Amino acid sequence: MMKTKKILTLLLIICMVSALSIMTACSNTKKQTEDLSTKLNSKLDAYKTDLQDSASTMNTNANIKSYLTSWAESKGISYTTDSAGNVIMTVKAGKDYKSAAPTVILCPYDKNQFSNYINPIAMALYTVKNNENTGKLTVIFTQEAGHDFSGVKSLSSKYFTDDSNVFCLNGGQKGLFALKSGASSTYTFTEAVDHKTPSYTKAYKITITGLPGGQPDSKISKVVNPITKLESLLASLKSSSIGYELASFNGGNDSTLYAKSASITIVVDADKETSFKDKMDSQTQKFNEKNKDDLPGAKYSYKAVAMPSSVLTTESCSKFVSFMYTLFDGVYHGSNNSDNNNDETMAINSIGTIRTTDTSIVINSVAYSLDKATLSEIDSGNKTLCSLSDVSYKKTGSIDLWTGKSNSAFAKAVSDAYDKYTSQALTYTDSVTSSSASFIKQKNKKCNIMCITVNDNVVKDCTGTLVTFLQNSNSTSK
């Protein structure tokens, strides 16, 4: 009887110790997460604020590169640069993480969309400075000119070993963790045009400026494209019987980005000038009022200008307006609800630039698709449209579809880190926009890869998840 009591007492003590250990572990885990959250909240905001305050000087890639290298020097972080403008920062593994797989973070930078990259840059800077002495970490800031991946393409494969865990960061309107990113095609359309002396006598320049730009993504249906907005105006003037002649049409800086501005110069029939001004007053006021909160920098305006020396012939202008009307811009395949996460074949097409010259009008666009067959369909559709419209067609570039490993230990480890930091389950969402993952896979298809698109709403959760993943990496296997 006495022996039985001793056994029961011993079991009770063991249970109490075990329970206390579990409670202590849970308490330590909770405290670790709370400490990380507190630290992250203050320091990440400081990084973002400094980047935002420096935005006016980030008007060249050389200046952005200088900012990054100066930052690394001031923080005592080892770095190198290469001929493509990439900045490679490295942190050695801590003593308790010698066996952890190396982690590589790719973060783009680009003068053409600096504001779009503030969140991923801040996330990468925070992680490389505050990785809590974890596994070997390499953070590579890759130079871009538009979403062209020029820096990534030039990287040596030595950074991507078989056991590397690679995170490809990007900026965008929709924050997400992705194990799949879209294939892409870029196009150039060229219409030969003829000019003549203006028949009308009142010239006006109409502009839309101050839009945020950035990369086309699943929220394209909610984005104002100033190029298509002004094209619609030309069609509307015609339907309103307001005679005009087109002198010039210019907008956008890169085929892979949303246009931040666009302008047209037209010559209006003097007999219809009052009707034209009434129409423009109504349209500009409506646009500016509607967008003053969501797009505070945007402005739609018009003003009288000096007469141009020439305008497009009636035939060239009609041909151009008809072509632009049929050239697709928006969600090509999938739900028009931009919050839809489940359409595996969603595809988009975005008109990015337009330029008029003495002999032609040149238009550039980009298409992204999560399905190869749909992208091929867009290629064929654009080519056929050009053939029917007597417009020159050229496919200028392409990027392969990328698909990661949804059932890998790596994907599970990231999900666990997200759950630990946010107390929520992670849902992986496909990125219709192409990513650098496609090029990393070409360098080493054996390494683990994941894409993270970061915006204001998710940057803290994404950063906390990444740091938590690094903290857990000594127990993570491939």
C-alpha positions in Angstrom: 0.0 0.0 0.0 2.8 2.3 1.0 4.7 1.4 -2.2 1.6 2.3 -4.3 1.2 5.7 -2.6 4.9 6.4 -3.3 4.4 5.5 -7.0 1.3 7.7 -7.2 3.1 10.6 -5.5 6.0 10.2 -7.9 3.7 10.2 -10.9 1.9 13.3 -9.5 5.2 15.1 -9.1 6.2 14.1 -12.7 2.9 15.4 -14.0 3.3 18.6 -12.1 6.9 19.1 -13.4 5.8 18.3 -16.9 2.9 20.7 -16.7 5.1 23.4 -15.3 7.6 22.8 -18.1 4.9 23.1 -20.7 3.6 26.2 -19.1 7.1 27.7 -18.9 7.7 26.9 -22.5 4.4 28.4 -23.6 5.2 31.4 -21.5 8.6 31.8 -23.0 7.3 31.4 -26.5 4.6 34.0 -25.9 7.1 36.4 -24.3 9.5 35.9 -27.2 6.8 36.7 -29.7 5.7 39.8 -27.7 9.3 41.0 -27.4 9.7 40.6 -31.2 6.5 42.4 -31.9 7.4 45.3 -29.6 10.9 45.6 -31.2 9.6 45.2 -34.7 6.9 47.9 -34.2 9.4 50.6 -33.3 12.3 49.7 -35.5 10.4 48.8 -38.7 8.5 52.0 -38.6 11.8 53.9 -38.2 13.2 52.2 -41.3 10.1 53.0 -43.3 10.1 56.6 -42.1 13.7 57.1 -43.1 13.1 55.6 -46.5 10.0 57.8 -47.0 11.9 60.9 -45.9 14.7 60.1 -48.3 12.3 59.4 -51.3 13.0 62.7 -53.0 16.7 61.8 -53.3 16.0 58.3 -54.6 15.6 59.5 -58.2 18.4 57.3 -59.6 19.4 53.7 -58.9 22.9 54.9 -58.1 21.4 57.0 -55.2 19.4 54.0 -53.9 22.5 51.8 -54.1 24.5 54.4 -52.2 21.8 54.6 -49.5 21.9 50.8 -49.0 25.7 50.6 -48.9 25.9 53.5 -46.5 23.3 51.9 -44.3 25.2 48.6 -44.2 28.4 50.5 -43.3 26.7 52.4 -40.5 25.3 49.2 -39.0 28.5 47.2 -39.3 27.0 44.7 -41.8 29.3 43.0 -44.3 28.4 43.8 -47.9 29.6 43.6 -51.4 28.3 45.0 -54.8 28.5 43.7 -58.3 28.5 45.2 -61.8 24.7 44.9 -62.2 24.1 47.2 -59.2 23.2 44.5 -56.7 24.0 45.0 -53.1 24.8 41.8 -51.2 24.7 41.9 -47.4 25.7 38.9 -45.3 25.5 37.8 -41.7 27.3 34.7 -40.4 25.5 31.9 -38.6 25.3 32.2 -34.8 26.9 29.6 -32.5 23.7 27.7 -32.0 22.7 27.8 -35.7 25.8 26.3 -37.4 23.8 23.4 -38.7 20.8 25.6 -39.9 20.2 25.8 -43.7 21.3 29.1 -45.1 18.6 31.7 -45.9 18.6 34.1 -48.8 16.3 37.1 -49.1 16.0 38.8 -52.5 14.6 42.4 -52.4 14.4 44.6 -55.6 15.0 48.3 -55.8 14.1 50.6 -58.7 14.0 54.4 -59.1 10.9 54.0 -61.3 8.9 52.5 -58.4 10.8 53.4 -55.3 7.6 54.0 -53.2 6.3 50.5 -54.2 9.5 49.0 -52.8 9.7 50.9 -49.5 7.9 48.1 -47.5 10.0 45.2 -48.9 13.2 47.2 -48.5 12.3 48.1 -44.8 11.5 44.4 -44.2 14.8 43.2 -45.6 16.8 45.9 -43.7 15.1 45.0 -40.4 15.7 41.3 -40.9 19.4 41.6 -41.8 20.0 43.9 -38.8 17.8 42.1 -36.3 18.0 38.4 -37.1 18.9 37.6 -33.5 22.2 35.8 -34.4 20.5 32.9 -36.2 21.6 30.9 -39.3 23.6 32.2 -42.2 21.7 35.0 -43.9 22.3 36.7 -47.2 20.2 39.7 -48.2 20.5 40.7 -51.8 19.1 44.0 -53.0 18.6 43.5 -56.8 18.6 46.5 -59.2 15.7 46.8 -61.6 14.5 49.1 -64.4 10.8 48.5 -64.2 9.9 44.9 -63.4 12.7 43.5 -65.7 14.7 41.4 -63.2 18.0 42.6 -64.6 19.7 42.4 -61.3 18.4 38.9 -60.5 19.3 37.6 -63.9 23.0 38.5 -63.4 23.4 36.9 -59.9 25.8 34.1 -59.5 24.3 30.7 -58.7 26.8 30.4 -55.8 24.3 32.2 -53.6 21.7 29.5 -54.1 22.9 26.2 -52.7 20.9 23.0 -52.7 19.9 23.5 -49.0 19.1 27.3 -49.3 15.8 28.7 -48.2 15.1 31.6 -50.6 12.5 34.4 -50.0 11.7 36.6 -53.1 10.2 39.8 -51.9 8.1 42.2 -53.9 5.9 45.3 -53.4 2.3 45.4 -54.4 -1.2 46.3 -53.7 -2.2 42.8 -52.5 0.0 41.3 -49.7 0.5 37.6 -50.0 2.7 34.5 -49.4 2.9 32.6 -52.7 4.1 29.3 -54.0 3.2 30.1 -57.5 3.8 33.2 -59.7 2.6 34.0 -63.2 4.2 33.7 -66.6 4.5 36.9 -68.6 4.7 38.4 -72.1 5.6 41.9 -73.0 4.5 43.4 -76.3 5.2 46.4 -78.6 2.5 47.6 -81.0 3.4 50.1 -83.7 1.0 52.0 -85.9 2.5 54.0 -88.8 0.7 57.3 -89.0 0.5 60.3 -91.4 0.3 63.9 -90.4 -1.3 67.1 -91.9 -1.7 70.7 -91.1 -4.5 71.3 -88.5 -7.9 72.2 -89.8 -9.2 73.4 -86.5 -8.0 76.4 -84.5 -8.2 75.8 -80.7 -5.5 73.6 -79.1 -5.7 72.0 -75.7 -3.5 69.7 -73.6 -5.3 67.3 -71.4 -3.4 65.5 -68.6 -3.8 63.0 -65.8 -0.9 63.1 -63.4 0.1 62.0 -59.9 -0.9 58.4 -60.0 1.1 56.0 -57.8 2.3 53.6 -60.5 3.5 50.2 -59.4 3.2 46.7 -60.8 0.0 45.3 -62.4 -1.5 42.6 -60.2 -4.9 41.0 -59.3 -6.3 44.4 -58.3 -5.9 45.8 -61.8 -9.7 46.4 -62.1 -9.5 49.0 -59.4 -6.6 50.9 -60.8 -6.9 54.1 -62.9 -5.0 53.7 -66.2 -4.5 57.3 -67.5 -3.7 56.0 -71.0 -7.0 54.1 -71.4 -8.8 56.9 -69.5 -7.7 59.4 -72.2 -8.4 57.0 -75.0 -12.0 56.8 -73.7 -12.2 60.5 -73.7 -11.3 60.6 -77.4 -14.0 58.1 -78.2 -16.5 60.1 -76.1 -15.7 63.4 -77.9 -16.4 61.7 -81.2 -19.7 60.3 -79.9 -20.6 63.8 -78.6 -20.0 65.3 -82.1 -17.2 67.4 -80.8 -14.7 67.6 -83.7 -11.0 67.2 -82.8 -7.7 66.4 -84.3 -5.0 64.5 -82.4 -1.5 66.0 -82.2 0.2 63.8 -79.6 -0.5 61.1 -77.0 2.2 60.2 -74.5 2.1 58.3 -71.2 3.9 55.8 -68.9 7.6 55.0 -68.5 7.7 51.2 -68.6 5.6 48.4 -70.2 5.7 46.4 -67.0 4.4 49.2 -64.7 1.2 51.1 -64.3 1.5 54.5 -65.9 1.7 57.4 -63.4 0.6 60.0 -66.0 -0.5 60.5 -69.5 -1.3 63.5 -71.8 -2.9 64.2 -75.1 -2.8 67.4 -77.2 -5.7 68.0 -79.5 -7.0 70.7 -81.7 -10.8 71.4 -81.3 -13.4 72.8 -83.7 -13.8 76.4 -82.5 -17.6 76.1 -83.1 -17.6 73.3 -80.5 -15.2 74.8 -78.0 -17.9 75.7 -75.5 -19.3 72.2 -75.6 -15.8 70.8 -75.2 -15.0 73.0 -72.2 -18.3 72.1 -70.5 -17.5 68.4 -71.0 -14.0 68.7 -69.7 -15.1 70.7 -66.7 -17.6 68.0 -65.8 -15.2 65.1 -66.4 -12.2 66.6 -64.5 -14.2 67.8 -61.6 -15.9 64.4 -61.3 -12.6 62.5 -61.5 -10.8 64.8 -59.0 -13.6 64.7 -56.5 -14.0 60.9 -56.7 -10.3 60.2 -56.2 -9.3 62.9 -53.8 -9.1 60.5 -50.8 -7.7 57.3 -52.4 -5.4 59.1 -54.8 -4.6 62.4 -53.2 -1.8 63.2 -55.6 -3.8 62.5 -58.8 -5.1 65.4 -60.9 -7.1 65.5 -64.1 -6.8 68.8 -65.9 -6.8 70.6 -69.3 -5.5 73.9 -70.6 -5.3 75.9 -73.8 -1.9 75.6 -75.5 -0.1 76.9 -78.6 -1.2 75.4 -81.8 0.9 72.3 -82.9 2.4 72.4 -86.4 0.8 69.2 -87.4 -1.9 66.6 -86.4 -2.7 63.1 -87.4 -4.7 62.7 -90.5 -8.4 61.7 -90.0 -7.6 58.2 -91.3 -4.7 57.7 -88.9 -6.6 59.0 -85.9 -9.6 56.9 -86.6 -7.5 53.8 -87.0 -5.6 54.5 -83.8 -8.8 55.1 -81.7 -10.4 51.9 -83.0 -7.2 49.9 -82.2 -7.0 51.3 -78.7 -10.6 50.6 -78.1 -10.1 46.9 -78.8 -6.7 46.5 -77.2 -7.3 44.7 -73.9 -6.5 46.2 -70.5 -7.7 44.6 -67.2 -8.6 41.2 -66.0 -8.4 38.9 -69.0 -9.4 35.7 -67.4 -10.8 35.1 -63.9 -13.1 36.9 -61.4 -13.5 40.7 -61.7 -13.5 40.5 -57.9 -9.9 41.4 -57.2 -10.0 39.8 -53.8 -10.6 36.4 -55.3 -7.8 34.0 -54.3 -8.9 30.8 -55.8 -8.9 31.3 -59.6 -6.0 29.2 -60.7 -6.1 30.5 -64.3 -6.5 34.3 -63.6 -4.7 36.4 -66.2 -4.3 40.2 -66.7 -3.2 42.5 -69.4 -2.0 46.1 -68.8 -1.2 48.9 -71.2 1.9 50.5 -69.8 3.2 53.1 -72.2 2.3 55.1 -75.3 4.4 57.5 -77.4 3.7 59.5 -80.6 6.5 60.3 -83.1 6.7 61.9 -86.5 6.0 58.6 -88.1 4.2 56.3 -85.6 2.3 55.7 -82.4 4.1 53.1 -80.2 2.2 51.2 -77.5 3.7 48.8 -74.9 1.9 46.3 -72.7 2.4 43.3 -70.4 0.3 40.2 -69.8 0.6 37.9 -66.7 -1.1 34.6 -66.4 -1.2 31.7 -63.9 -1.9 29.4 -66.8 0.5 28.9 -69.8 -2.4 28.1 -72.2 -4.2 31.4 -71.3 -1.0 33.4 -71.8 -0.6 31.8 -75.2 -4.2 32.8 -75.9 -3.4 36.4 -75.1 -0.3 36.3 -77.3 -2.4 35.0 -80.2 -5.2 37.5 -79.5 -2.8 40.5 -79.6 -1.1 39.2 -82.7 -4.4 38.7 -84.5 -5.8 42.1 -83.5 -2.7 43.8 -84.9 -3.0 41.8 -88.1 -6.6 42.9 -88.5 -5.8 46.5 -87.6 -2.7 46.8 -89.8 -0.6 47.5 -86.8 2.9 46.0 -86.3 3.1 43.4 -83.5 6.2 42.3 -81.6 6.5 40.1 -78.5 9.5 41.6 -76.8 10.0 39.3 -73.8 8.7 36.5 -71.6 9.1 34.9 -68.2 8.3 31.4 -67.3 5.6 30.3 -64.8 7.0 29.3 -61.4 5.6 26.8 -59.0 7.0 25.9 -55.6 6.6 22.9 -53.3 3.4 23.3 -51.3 4.0 20.1 -49.3 7.6 20.7 -48.4 9.1 21.0 -44.9 10.1 24.5 -45.9 6.5 25.6 -46.6 5.3 24.0 -43.4 8.1 25.8 -41.4 7.0 29.2 -42.8 3.4 28.4 -42.0 4.4 27.4 -38.4 6.4 30.7 -38.1 3.4 32.7 -39.3 1.1 30.9 -36.9 3.5 31.4 -34.0 3.9 35.1 -34.7 0.4 36.1 -35.7 -1.7 33.4 -34.0 -3.4 32.8 -37.4 -3.2 30.2 -40.0 -1.3 31.1 -43.2 -3.1 30.8 -46.5 -0.8 30.6 -49.6 -2.1 32.7 -52.5 -0.9 32.6 -56.1 0.8 35.7 -57.4 -0.4 36.5 -60.9 2.5 38.9 -61.3 5.8 37.3 -62.4 8.5 37.0 -59.7 12.2 36.5 -59.4 11.5 32.9 -58.3 11.4 31.9 -61.9 15.1 33.0 -62.3 16.3 31.5 -59.0 14.8 28.1 -60.1 16.9 28.3 -63.2 20.0 28.9 -61.1 19.3 25.9 -58.8 16.0 24.0 -58.9 16.8 22.1 -55.7 16.7 25.1 -53.3 13.5 26.0 -51.5 11.8 29.2 -52.8 8.9 31.3 -51.7 7.5 34.7 -52.8 6.2 37.3 -50.4 4.4 40.4 -51.7 4.4 43.2 -49.1 2.2 46.2 -48.6 1.5 48.5 -45.6 -1.2 46.1 -44.2 1.0 43.0 -44.0 4.6 44.2 -43.7 4.8 43.8 -39.9 3.3 40.3 -40.0 5.6 39.3 -42.9 8.7 40.6 -41.2 7.7 39.0 -37.9 7.1 35.7 -39.7 10.5 35.9 -41.4 12.4 36.6 -38.2 10.5 33.8 -36.4 11.4 31.4 -39.2 15.1 32.3 -38.8 14.8 31.7 -35.0 13.3 28.3 -35.7 15.7 27.4 -38.4 18.1 25.3 -36.3 15.3 22.7 -36.1 14.2 23.0 -39.7 15.2 20.4 -42.2 14.7 20.5 -46.0 
